[in-house]
Amino acid sequence: MASLFVGLITFFVLIALLALLGYQLMCFADLEFDYTDPLIDSAARINKVVVPEFVVQAVFCFVCIATGQGFLCFMSLPNLHYNFKLYRSKRHLVDVTEIFNKLNSEKKQRLIKFGYVILIFVVFLSRLLCTVGVDDC
């Protein structure tokens, strides 16, 4: 029962992380197809969820360490290190004046992070199914 509770906590933290990254990607898509104003809406909406994404990533690593899921923590450390490096160098926010020049690189960065978190999610689900008791592990 305890492993199921731990699995649910980790599951919801991962879903929150995927939602934040997906929201950023949708904002970049809206900007790319000119649905929103780049100077007011897009940069403000993206910048509003960048720091919560970093916090949720750190919480995920902490939850993995606290619950004994060392492999998942080890898998998420490169992403956490990259986020920390961006935050320390003050390159984590999208600049309003440079948003069109860096649109492709910022979108590619978010897509890579999104794919990496999906990989972590798939590994988490497979490990959860093995601990719950599915016979095909």
MODELLER restraints for C-alpha pairs under 7 A, 6 or more apart:
rsr = mdl.restraints
at = mdl.atoms
rsr.add(forms.Gaussian(group=physical.xy_distance, feature=features.Distance(at['CA:6:A'], at['CA:67:A']), mean=6.79, stdev=0.5))
rsr.add(forms.Gaussian(group=physical.xy_distance, feature=features.Distance(at['CA:7:A'], at['CA:128:A']), mean=6.56, stdev=0.5))
rsr.add(forms.Gaussian(group=physical.xy_distance, feature=features.Distance(at['CA:10:A'], at['CA:60:A']), mean=6.93, stdev=0.5))
rsr.add(forms.Gaussian(group=physical.xy_distance, feature=features.Distance(at['CA:10:A'], at['CA:63:A']), mean=6.90, stdev=0.5))
rsr.add(forms.Gaussian(group=physical.xy_distance, feature=features.Distance(at['CA:13:A'], at['CA:56:A']), mean=6.87, stdev=0.5))
rsr.add(forms.Gaussian(group=physical.xy_distance, feature=features.Distance(at['CA:13:A'], at['CA:60:A']), mean=6.16, stdev=0.5))
rsr.add(forms.Gaussian(group=physical.xy_distance, feature=features.Distance(at['CA:14:A'], at['CA:121:A']), mean=6.79, stdev=0.5))
rsr.add(forms.Gaussian(group=physical.xy_distance, feature=features.Distance(at['CA:17:A'], at['CA:53:A']), mean=6.18, stdev=0.5))
rsr.add(forms.Gaussian(group=physical.xy_distance, feature=features.Distance(at['CA:17:A'], at['CA:56:A']), mean=6.14, stdev=0.5))
rsr.add(forms.Gaussian(group=physical.xy_distance, feature=features.Distance(at['CA:17:A'], at['CA:57:A']), mean=6.76, stdev=0.5))
rsr.add(forms.Gaussian(group=physical.xy_distance, feature=features.Distance(at['CA:18:A'], at['CA:114:A']), mean=6.74, stdev=0.5))
rsr.add(forms.Gaussian(group=physical.xy_distance, feature=features.Distance(at['CA:18:A'], at['CA:117:A']), mean=6.92, stdev=0.5))
rsr.add(forms.Gaussian(group=physical.xy_distance, feature=features.Distance(at['CA:20:A'], at['CA:49:A']), mean=6.57, stdev=0.5))
rsr.add(forms.Gaussian(group=physical.xy_distance, feature=features.Distance(at['CA:20:A'], at['CA:53:A']), mean=6.01, stdev=0.5))
rsr.add(forms.Gaussian(group=physical.xy_distance, feature=features.Distance(at['CA:21:A'], at['CA:110:A']), mean=6.73, stdev=0.5))
rsr.add(forms.Gaussian(group=physical.xy_distance, feature=features.Distance(at['CA:21:A'], at['CA:114:A']), mean=6.12, stdev=0.5))
rsr.add(forms.Gaussian(group=physical.xy_distance, feature=features.Distance(at['CA:24:A'], at['CA:46:A']), mean=5.55, stdev=0.5))
rsr.add(forms.Gaussian(group=physical.xy_distance, feature=features.Distance(at['CA:25:A'], at['CA:107:A']), mean=6.66, stdev=0.5))
rsr.add(forms.Gaussian(group=physical.xy_distance, feature=features.Distance(at['CA:25:A'], at['CA:110:A']), mean=6.63, stdev=0.5))
rsr.add(forms.Gaussian(group=physical.xy_distance, feature=features.Distance(at['CA:27:A'], at['CA:42:A']), mean=6.06, stdev=0.5))
rsr.add(forms.Gaussian(group=physical.xy_distance, feature=features.Distance(at['CA:27:A'], at['CA:46:A']), mean=6.63, stdev=0.5))
rsr.add(forms.Gaussian(group=physical.xy_distance, feature=features.Distance(at['CA:28:A'], at['CA:107:A']), mean=6.50, stdev=0.5))
rsr.add(forms.Gaussian(group=physical.xy_distance, feature=features.Distance(at['CA:30:A'], at['CA:36:A']), mean=6.00, stdev=0.5))
rsr.add(forms.Gaussian(group=physical.xy_distance, feature=features.Distance(at['CA:31:A'], at['CA:38:A']), mean=6.36, stdev=0.5))
rsr.add(forms.Gaussian(group=physical.xy_distance, feature=features.Distance(at['CA:31:A'], at['CA:42:A']), mean=6.46, stdev=0.5))
rsr.add(forms.Gaussian(group=physical.xy_distance, feature=features.Distance(at['CA:36:A'], at['CA:42:A']), mean=6.48, stdev=0.5))
rsr.add(forms.Gaussian(group=physical.xy_distance, feature=features.Distance(at['CA:39:A'], at['CA:96:A']), mean=5.65, stdev=0.5))
rsr.add(forms.Gaussian(group=physical.xy_distance, feature=features.Distance(at['CA:43:A'], at['CA:94:A']), mean=5.93, stdev=0.5))
rsr.add(forms.Gaussian(group=physical.xy_distance, feature=features.Distance(at['CA:43:A'], at['CA:95:A']), mean=6.95, stdev=0.5))
rsr.add(forms.Gaussian(group=physical.xy_distance, feature=features.Distance(at['CA:43:A'], at['CA:96:A']), mean=5.73, stdev=0.5))
rsr.add(forms.Gaussian(group=physical.xy_distance, feature=features.Distance(at['CA:47:A'], at['CA:93:A']), mean=5.48, stdev=0.5))
rsr.add(forms.Gaussian(group=physical.xy_distance, feature=features.Distance(at['CA:47:A'], at['CA:94:A']), mean=6.24, stdev=0.5))
rsr.add(forms.Gaussian(group=physical.xy_distance, feature=features.Distance(at['CA:54:A'], at['CA:83:A']), mean=6.30, stdev=0.5))
rsr.add(forms.Gaussian(group=physical.xy_distance, feature=features.Distance(at['CA:57:A'], at['CA:80:A']), mean=6.37, stdev=0.5))
rsr.add(forms.Gaussian(group=physical.xy_distance, feature=features.Distance(at['CA:58:A'], at['CA:80:A']), mean=6.57, stdev=0.5))
rsr.add(forms.Gaussian(group=physical.xy_distance, feature=features.Distance(at['CA:61:A'], at['CA:73:A']), mean=5.17, stdev=0.5))
rsr.add(forms.Gaussian(group=physical.xy_distance, feature=features.Distance(at['CA:61:A'], at['CA:76:A']), mean=6.73, stdev=0.5))
rsr.add(forms.Gaussian(group=physical.xy_distance, feature=features.Distance(at['CA:64:A'], at['CA:70:A']), mean=6.36, stdev=0.5))
rsr.add(forms.Gaussian(group=physical.xy_distance, feature=features.Distance(at['CA:64:A'], at['CA:72:A']), mean=6.48, stdev=0.5))
rsr.add(forms.Gaussian(group=physical.xy_distance, feature=features.Distance(at['CA:64:A'], at['CA:73:A']), mean=5.41, stdev=0.5))
rsr.add(forms.Gaussian(group=physical.xy_distance, feature=features.Distance(at['CA:65:A'], at['CA:73:A']), mean=6.38, stdev=0.5))
rsr.add(forms.Gaussian(group=physical.xy_distance, feature=features.Distance(at['CA:72:A'], at['CA:120:A']), mean=6.97, stdev=0.5))
rsr.add(forms.Gaussian(group=physical.xy_distance, feature=features.Distance(at['CA:75:A'], at['CA:120:A']), mean=6.96, stdev=0.5))
rsr.add(forms.Gaussian(group=physical.xy_distance, feature=features.Distance(at['CA:86:A'], at['CA:92:A']), mean=5.13, stdev=0.5))
rsr.add(forms.Gaussian(group=physical.xy_distance, feature=features.Distance(at['CA:130:A'], at['CA:137:A']), mean=5.62, stdev=0.5))
